[in-house]
Amino acid sequence: MSKLFKRTKILATVGPSVDSEEKITELVNAGVNGYRLNFSHGDNEERDRQIAWIRKAAFARGRSVAIVQDLQGPKIRLGMLKDNHLDVKTGDELILDSSLEDHDGSLRVPIQYNLAEKTKIGETIFIFDGKIKTTVTEITSNVAITVRVENDGFIMSKKGLNLPDTDFGGDILTEKDLADIEFGVSRDFDFVATSFVQSAEDIERLRQILVSQGSTAQIIAKIETKKAIASDKVMTAIVKATDGIMIARGDMAIEAGAEVVPIVQRKLIALCRQHGKLVIVATQMMSSMVDNPEPTRAEVSDVATAVILGADCVMLSDETTNGKYPIETVKEMKKVILYTQNHSKVQPIESDPTGEYKNYDALSHAAVQLAERMDADFILAETKTGATATAIAAERSNLPIVTVTSDPRVAGQLALTYANSAYVRPYTDTHGLSLARELKESGYLQPESSDDSLTFIIVSGTARDLIGSSDTIQIRKI
């Protein structure tokens, strides 16, 4: 069974290419474990339709599928340009004016965010996905700045800006984000991903907002700014403060340089594994499949590397939002994950996992060692909060983890966690054992031994309503 069980999960972004119940269902059947709803695009009516499709597909499949709300954040874009295009040359001085509505073709261009309140003279601003580099030369007014163009090229309407030197001072949640959070709370999303994180304090502010609205959604910090990766100390603080990390390699490459991305990716994955936090590798994992039916060798290697490093999840963006082959992309990604995990062990980290509760770490370590020593078929975690399953996953065993919980929210959040297959069942004294029998009878759990029996470890607790109460390891055979 373990050879067919995908331990690294797949998160797919919803967009025009898969905006139908049929496509959403096909993606789940192909191997998608969660969906990202990008709140930079679309409206709430559209999202309600997509949420219903996702939950229906998950129910039909009989397993949990996570929904991630990805907040836009202070996404800074140009406004509409005359003829949608403007050529620029080295030495040109562009005026980025947040009060300008109509562009007349001059070097005074509209922008959707008031940079005069945030930027300083001498700071670098990249325009159009890094294609045009500029330097701030003047705060022209209280609504506009002047930048000097450093290379020839062109800009287009609504293209994004990156500000690697600019400190947003914790102001990363816009009015749009606050309204979107309220919508997300009402729809009970499993995760909220916050953009342009610069410090642990950004996570705490969002946490307070979610708690004040009664939400138990987990927070994913998108790591894409130069300040977020300024030092190991800053990265560690962010990892400790959040529930998960998304390594947003596209903006990170623009802000900090493409050469830093592989090293930062390794550091963040190791930190998340050490502290028992979810880690997602994102951006251009199979970008050639937007237009082609097969990935490049470099993309296959990229996905395999994330698996070997021990990432919980790999993410698809343009491949499933605008690509011609969204279903094929997921199937190819799953094929790479399975082959890699079956032919290479996860790379060890220097420090043992250290979560919030020491007894979880000790018990989980013991359970994994026992299961591997016994050649068990899988590990079964009975959990109220998900902490037991998360702690077992942090050990990065080569065994599947079957999780049973009475809380649908916990099951949804575990859908992206390494090696976890989570099921919702009403609590009884034997609900773990009952689930194992059910999955064996259905054919989902396939014994690898010749006697048609399943050997597994159950990790559970006697005080089931208390966090940190797991205290029991059982050896079972059915």
C-alpha positions as CSV (number, residue, x, y, z in Angstrom):
1,M,0.0,0.0,0.0
2,S,2.8,2.5,0.9
3,K,4.1,2.5,-2.6
4,L,0.8,3.7,-4.0
5,F,0.1,6.2,-1.2
6,K,1.2,9.7,-2.1
7,R,3.0,11.3,0.9
8,T,3.7,14.7,-0.5
9,K,0.4,16.4,-1.2
10,I,-0.8,18.5,-4.2
11,L,-2.4,21.9,-3.9
12,A,-4.1,23.2,-7.0
13,T,-5.2,26.8,-7.7
14,V,-8.7,27.3,-9.1
15,G,-9.0,29.4,-12.2
16,P,-10.7,29.6,-15.6
17,S,-9.2,26.3,-16.9
18,V,-10.9,24.3,-14.1
19,D,-13.9,26.5,-13.4
20,S,-16.5,23.7,-13.6
21,E,-17.8,21.0,-11.3
22,E,-16.6,18.4,-13.8
23,K,-13.0,19.7,-13.7
24,I,-12.9,20.1,-10.0
25,T,-14.0,16.5,-9.6
26,E,-11.5,15.3,-12.1
27,L,-8.7,17.1,-10.3
28,V,-9.6,15.4,-7.0
29,N,-9.7,12.0,-8.7
30,A,-6.3,12.7,-10.3
31,G,-4.7,13.4,-6.9
32,V,-5.4,17.0,-5.7
33,N,-5.5,17.2,-1.9
34,G,-6.5,20.9,-1.6
35,Y,-7.6,23.9,-3.6
36,R,-6.2,27.5,-3.4
37,L,-8.7,30.3,-4.1
38,N,-6.7,33.3,-5.2
39,F,-8.5,36.4,-3.9
40,S,-6.6,38.7,-6.2
41,H,-9.1,37.6,-8.9
42,G,-12.8,36.8,-9.1
43,D,-15.8,37.7,-7.0
44,N,-17.6,36.0,-4.0
45,E,-20.4,34.6,-6.1
46,E,-17.9,32.8,-8.3
47,R,-16.1,31.5,-5.1
48,D,-19.3,30.2,-3.5
49,R,-19.9,28.1,-6.6
50,Q,-16.3,26.8,-6.5
51,I,-16.5,26.0,-2.8
52,A,-19.7,23.9,-3.3
53,W,-18.0,22.0,-6.1
54,I,-14.9,21.3,-4.0
55,R,-16.9,20.0,-1.0
56,K,-19.2,17.9,-3.2
57,A,-16.2,16.3,-4.9
58,A,-14.5,15.6,-1.6
59,F,-17.7,14.0,-0.2
60,A,-18.1,11.8,-3.3
61,R,-14.5,10.7,-2.9
62,G,-14.9,10.0,0.8
63,R,-12.0,12.0,2.0
64,S,-11.1,15.5,3.1
65,V,-9.9,18.2,0.7
66,A,-8.5,21.5,2.0
67,I,-9.6,24.9,0.9
68,V,-7.0,27.7,1.2
69,Q,-8.0,31.4,1.0
70,D,-5.1,33.3,-0.5
71,L,-5.4,37.0,0.4
72,Q,-4.2,39.6,-2.1
73,G,-2.4,41.8,0.4
74,P,-0.9,45.1,-0.7
75,K,-0.5,43.9,-4.3
76,I,0.8,47.0,-6.1
77,R,-0.1,47.3,-9.7
78,L,0.0,49.9,-12.4
79,G,-3.3,51.4,-13.6
80,M,-4.6,51.4,-17.1
81,L,-2.1,52.8,-19.7
82,K,-3.0,54.4,-23.0
83,D,-2.9,51.6,-25.7
84,N,-2.1,49.2,-22.8
85,H,1.6,49.8,-23.4
86,L,4.4,52.3,-22.7
87,D,8.0,52.1,-23.9
88,V,10.7,53.2,-21.4
89,K,14.4,53.8,-21.8
90,T,17.4,53.9,-19.4
91,G,17.4,57.3,-17.7
92,D,13.7,58.0,-18.1
93,E,11.9,59.4,-15.1
94,L,8.6,57.8,-14.5
95,I,6.1,59.5,-12.1
96,L,3.9,56.9,-10.4
97,D,0.8,58.8,-9.4
98,S,-1.9,57.1,-7.3
99,S,-4.4,60.0,-8.0
100,L,-4.1,59.7,-11.8
101,E,-7.1,58.0,-13.5
102,D,-6.5,58.6,-17.3
103,H,-3.1,58.0,-18.9
104,D,-2.2,60.3,-21.8
105,G,0.8,58.3,-23.0
106,S,3.3,60.4,-21.0
107,L,5.8,59.2,-18.3
108,R,3.3,60.1,-15.6
109,V,1.5,56.8,-15.1
110,P,-1.4,55.7,-12.9
111,I,-0.7,53.3,-10.0
112,Q,-3.3,51.5,-7.8
113,Y,-1.4,52.1,-4.5
114,N,0.0,55.3,-2.9
115,L,3.7,54.6,-2.7
116,A,4.4,58.1,-1.4
117,E,3.4,56.9,2.0
118,K,5.8,54.0,2.1
119,T,8.9,54.4,-0.1
120,K,12.1,56.3,0.5
121,I,14.6,57.9,-1.9
122,G,17.2,55.4,-3.2
123,E,14.9,52.3,-2.8
124,T,14.6,49.9,-5.7
125,I,11.3,49.2,-7.4
126,F,10.8,46.4,-10.0
127,I,8.0,46.8,-12.5
128,F,6.4,44.1,-14.7
129,D,7.6,40.9,-12.9
130,G,11.1,42.3,-12.6
131,K,11.5,43.2,-16.3
132,I,12.0,46.9,-15.5
133,K,14.3,48.1,-12.7
134,T,13.8,51.6,-11.3
135,T,15.2,53.7,-8.4
136,V,13.2,56.1,-6.3
137,T,14.6,59.6,-6.9
138,E,11.9,61.9,-5.5
139,I,8.7,61.8,-3.4
140,T,7.0,64.1,-5.8
141,S,3.9,64.8,-3.7
142,N,1.8,63.1,-1.1
143,V,0.3,60.9,-3.8
144,A,3.1,60.4,-6.3
145,I,6.8,59.4,-6.5
146,T,9.4,59.7,-9.2
147,V,11.6,56.8,-10.3
148,R,14.5,56.6,-12.6
149,V,14.4,53.7,-15.2
150,E,17.6,51.6,-15.1
151,N,17.1,49.5,-18.3
152,D,15.3,49.7,-21.7
153,G,12.0,47.9,-22.1
154,F,8.3,48.5,-21.8
155,I,5.5,48.3,-19.2
156,M,1.9,47.3,-19.6
157,S,-1.4,48.0,-17.8
158,K,-2.0,46.4,-14.4
159,K,1.4,44.9,-14.2
160,G,2.7,44.3,-10.7
161,L,5.5,46.0,-8.8
162,N,8.0,44.5,-6.3
163,L,9.6,46.7,-3.6
164,P,12.4,44.7,-2.0
165,D,13.7,47.6,0.0
166,T,10.4,49.0,1.3
167,D,9.2,48.5,4.8
168,F,5.4,48.3,4.9
169,G,5.5,48.7,8.7
170,G,3.0,45.8,9.4
171,D,0.5,47.4,7.0
172,I,0.1,44.2,4.8
173,L,-3.7,43.8,5.3
174,T,-5.7,46.1,3.0
175,E,-9.4,47.0,3.3
176,K,-10.1,44.4,0.6
177,D,-8.2,41.8,2.7
178,L,-10.3,42.6,5.8
179,A,-13.5,42.2,3.8
180,D,-12.2,39.0,2.2
181,I,-11.3,37.6,5.7
182,E,-14.9,38.2,6.9
183,F,-16.2,36.4,3.8
184,G,-13.7,33.5,4.4
185,V,-14.7,33.1,8.1
186,S,-18.4,32.9,7.0
187,R,-17.4,30.1,4.5
188,D,-15.3,28.2,7.1
189,F,-12.1,28.0,5.0
190,D,-9.4,25.6,6.4
191,F,-6.5,28.0,5.8
192,V,-5.9,31.7,5.3
193,A,-2.7,32.5,3.3
194,T,-1.3,36.0,3.9
195,S,0.8,37.8,1.4
196,F,4.0,39.9,1.7
197,V,4.8,38.8,5.2
198,Q,7.8,40.6,6.6
199,S,7.9,39.6,10.3
200,A,6.2,37.4,12.9
201,E,4.2,40.4,14.0
202,D,2.3,40.3,10.7
203,I,1.1,36.7,11.6
204,E,0.1,37.8,15.1
205,R,-2.1,40.6,13.7
206,L,-3.9,38.3,11.4
207,R,-4.3,35.7,14.2
208,Q,-6.0,38.3,16.4
209,I,-8.4,39.2,13.6
210,L,-9.4,35.6,13.0
211,V,-9.8,34.8,16.7
212,S,-11.9,37.9,17.2
213,Q,-14.3,36.6,14.4
214,G,-14.4,33.2,16.0
215,S,-12.4,31.5,13.2
216,T,-10.1,28.5,13.8
217,A,-8.6,28.7,10.3
218,Q,-4.9,28.0,10.3
219,I,-2.5,30.7,8.9
220,I,-0.1,30.2,6.0
221,A,2.6,32.8,5.7
222,K,3.7,33.4,2.2
223,I,7.4,34.0,2.1
224,E,8.2,36.2,-0.8
225,T,9.8,39.4,0.6
226,K,13.4,40.3,1.1
227,K,12.8,41.2,4.7
228,A,11.2,37.8,5.5
229,I,14.4,36.0,4.6
230,A,16.8,38.6,5.9
231,S,18.2,36.2,8.5
232,D,17.8,32.8,10.0
233,K,16.4,34.5,13.1
234,V,13.6,36.3,11.2
235,M,12.7,33.1,9.3
236,T,12.6,31.1,12.5
237,A,10.4,33.6,14.2
238,I,7.9,33.6,11.3
239,V,7.9,29.8,11.3
240,K,7.2,29.6,15.0
241,A,4.4,32.2,14.8
242,T,2.5,30.7,11.9
243,D,0.8,27.3,11.2
244,G,2.4,26.9,7.8
245,I,4.7,28.4,5.2
246,M,4.2,28.9,1.5
247,I,7.6,29.4,-0.3
248,A,6.4,31.8,-3.0
249,R,9.5,31.5,-5.2
250,G,8.4,33.9,-8.0
251,D,8.3,37.1,-6.1
252,M,11.1,36.0,-3.8
253,A,13.4,35.6,-6.9
254,I,12.5,39.1,-8.0
255,E,13.0,40.7,-4.6
256,A,16.1,38.9,-3.4
257,G,17.6,37.3,-6.5
258,A,16.9,33.9,-8.1
259,E,20.2,32.5,-6.8
260,V,19.0,32.7,-3.2
261,V,15.8,30.7,-3.7
262,P,17.1,27.1,-3.6
263,I,19.0,27.8,-0.3
264,V,16.1,29.6,1.3
265,Q,13.8,26.8,0.2
266,R,16.0,24.2,1.9
267,K,16.2,26.3,5.1
268,L,12.5,26.9,5.3
269,I,11.6,23.3,4.7
270,A,14.0,22.2,7.4
271,L,12.7,24.8,9.9
272,C,9.1,23.8,9.3
273,R,9.9,20.1,9.7
274,Q,11.8,20.9,12.9
275,H,8.9,22.9,14.4
276,G,6.1,20.7,13.1
277,K,4.7,23.3,10.7
278,L,3.1,22.8,7.2
279,V,5.4,23.7,4.3
280,I,4.3,24.3,0.7
281,V,6.6,24.8,-2.2
282,A,5.1,27.0,-4.9
283,T,5.6,28.7,-8.2
284,Q,6.5,27.3,-11.6
285,M,6.8,23.7,-10.5
286,M,5.5,22.5,-13.9
287,S,5.0,25.8,-15.7
288,S,5.8,24.4,-19.2
289,M,2.6,22.3,-18.9
290,V,0.5,25.5,-19.2
291,D,1.1,25.0,-23.0
292,N,2.6,21.5,-23.3
293,P,1.2,18.0,-22.4
294,E,4.5,16.9,-20.7
295,P,6.8,18.6,-18.1
296,T,10.5,19.4,-18.8
297,R,13.2,17.3,-17.1
298,A,14.1,20.4,-15.0
299,E,10.5,20.6,-13.7
300,V,10.5,16.9,-12.8
301,S,13.7,17.4,-10.9
302,D,12.3,20.4,-9.1
303,V,9.2,18.4,-7.9
304,A,11.5,15.5,-6.9
305,T,13.8,17.8,-5.0
306,A,10.8,19.1,-2.9
307,V,9.8,15.5,-2.1
308,I,13.4,14.5,-1.1
309,L,13.7,17.6,1.1
310,G,10.4,16.6,2.9
311,A,8.0,19.3,1.8
312,D,4.4,18.6,2.9
313,C,2.9,19.9,-0.3
314,V,3.7,21.1,-3.8
315,M,1.5,23.8,-5.4
316,L,0.3,24.5,-8.9
317,S,-0.7,28.0,-10.0
318,D,-0.9,28.9,-13.7
319,E,-0.8,25.2,-14.6
320,T,-4.3,24.7,-13.3
321,T,-5.7,28.3,-13.5
322,N,-4.9,29.1,-17.2
323,G,-3.2,25.9,-18.5
324,K,-4.3,23.8,-21.4
325,Y,-3.5,20.5,-19.5
326,P,-4.6,20.9,-15.8
327,I,-5.6,17.3,-15.3
328,E,-2.5,15.9,-17.0
329,T,-0.3,18.2,-14.9
330,V,-1.7,16.8,-11.7
331,K,-1.3,13.3,-12.9
332,E,2.3,14.0,-14.0
333,M,3.1,15.6,-10.6
334,K,1.6,12.6,-8.8
335,K,3.7,10.2,-10.9
336,V,6.9,12.1,-10.0
337,I,6.0,12.2,-6.3
338,L,5.3,8.5,-6.1
339,Y,8.4,7.5,-8.0
340,T,10.6,9.7,-6.0
341,Q,9.3,8.6,-2.6
342,N,9.6,5.0,-3.6
343,H,13.2,5.3,-4.7
344,S,14.7,7.8,-2.3
345,K,14.4,8.5,1.4
346,V,13.5,12.0,2.7
347,Q,16.7,13.9,3.5
348,P,17.2,14.1,7.3
349,I,17.4,17.4,9.1
350,E,20.0,18.5,11.7
351,S,17.6,18.9,14.6
352,D,14.9,16.6,15.8
353,P,11.3,17.8,15.5
354,T,10.4,20.1,18.5
355,G,6.7,20.9,18.6
356,E,4.7,22.7,21.3
357,Y,4.2,19.6,23.3
358,K,7.2,17.4,24.2
359,N,5.1,14.3,24.9
360,Y,3.8,14.4,21.3
361,D,7.4,14.5,19.9
362,A,8.5,11.6,22.1
363,L,5.4,9.5,21.6
364,S,5.4,10.1,17.8
365,H,9.1,9.3,17.5
366,A,8.6,6.0,19.4
367,A,5.5,5.1,17.3
368,V,7.3,5.6,14.0
369,Q,10.4,3.7,15.1
370,L,8.2,0.8,16.4
371,A,6.1,0.8,13.2
372,E,9.2,0.7,10.9
373,R,10.9,-2.0,13.1
374,M,7.8,-4.2,12.8
375,D,7.4,-3.5,9.0
376,A,3.9,-2.2,9.8
377,D,1.6,-1.3,6.9
378,F,0.6,2.1,8.3
379,I,0.2,4.2,11.4
380,L,-3.2,5.2,12.6
381,A,-3.6,8.4,14.7
382,E,-6.7,9.1,16.8
383,T,-6.8,12.9,17.3
384,K,-9.1,15.6,18.5
385,T,-7.1,18.6,17.4
386,G,-4.8,17.2,14.8
387,A,-1.7,17.6,16.8
388,T,-1.0,13.9,17.1
389,A,-1.1,13.4,13.4
390,T,1.0,16.5,12.8
391,A,3.7,15.3,15.2
392,I,3.8,11.8,13.6
393,A,4.1,13.5,10.1
394,A,7.0,15.6,11.3
395,E,9.0,12.4,11.7
396,R,8.8,11.9,7.9
397,S,8.3,8.2,8.0
398,N,7.9,6.2,4.8
399,L,4.6,4.8,6.1
400,P,1.2,6.2,5.4
401,I,-0.6,7.9,8.3
402,V,-4.3,7.3,8.6
403,T,-6.0,9.8,10.8
404,V,-9.5,9.6,12.4
405,T,-11.1,12.7,14.1
406,S,-14.6,13.7,15.0
407,D,-13.9,17.3,13.8
408,P,-14.3,18.0,10.1
409,R,-12.2,21.2,10.4
410,V,-9.3,19.2,11.7
411,A,-9.6,16.7,8.9
412,G,-9.6,19.5,6.3
413,Q,-6.5,21.0,7.8
414,L,-4.7,17.7,7.8
415,A,-5.5,17.2,4.1
416,L,-2.3,19.0,3.2
417,T,-0.1,17.5,5.9
418,Y,2.6,15.0,4.9
419,A,1.5,11.4,4.5
420,N,-1.9,12.0,6.2
421,S,-5.2,10.6,5.0
422,A,-7.8,12.0,7.4
423,Y,-11.3,10.7,8.0
424,V,-14.2,12.1,10.0
425,R,-16.0,9.6,12.2
426,P,-18.1,10.0,15.4
427,Y,-16.0,9.3,18.5
428,T,-16.2,5.9,20.1
429,D,-13.7,3.9,22.1
430,T,-12.9,1.9,19.0
431,H,-13.3,4.4,16.1
432,G,-9.7,4.0,15.0
433,L,-9.9,0.2,14.8
434,S,-13.3,0.4,13.1
435,L,-11.9,2.8,10.5
436,A,-9.0,0.4,9.8
437,R,-11.4,-2.5,9.2
438,E,-13.7,-0.3,7.0
439,L,-10.7,0.8,4.9
440,K,-9.4,-2.8,4.6
441,E,-12.8,-4.0,3.5
442,S,-13.2,-1.2,0.9
443,G,-9.8,-2.1,-0.6
444,Y,-8.2,1.3,0.3
445,L,-5.8,-0.4,2.7
446,Q,-4.0,-3.2,0.9
447,P,-1.8,-5.6,2.9
448,E,1.7,-6.1,1.7
449,S,2.1,-9.4,3.6
450,S,1.2,-12.7,2.0
451,D,-1.3,-13.7,4.7
452,D,-3.8,-10.9,3.8
453,S,-3.5,-9.3,7.2
454,L,-2.8,-5.6,8.1
455,T,-0.3,-4.8,10.8
456,F,-0.5,-1.2,12.2
457,I,0.2,1.1,15.1
458,I,-2.5,3.1,16.8
459,V,-1.5,6.3,18.6
460,S,-4.2,7.7,20.9
461,G,-4.9,9.4,24.2
462,T,-7.0,8.7,27.2
463,A,-8.0,12.3,27.9
464,R,-9.3,12.9,24.4
465,D,-10.5,16.5,24.8
466,L,-7.2,17.8,26.1
467,I,-4.5,19.1,23.8
468,G,-1.3,17.1,24.4
469,S,-3.0,14.1,25.9
470,S,-1.8,11.4,23.6
471,D,-0.2,8.7,25.8
472,T,-0.9,5.3,24.2
473,I,0.7,3.2,21.5
474,Q,-1.1,0.0,20.5
475,I,0.0,-2.7,18.1
476,R,-2.9,-4.1,16.0
477,K,-3.4,-6.7,13.4
478,I,-6.6,-7.3,11.3
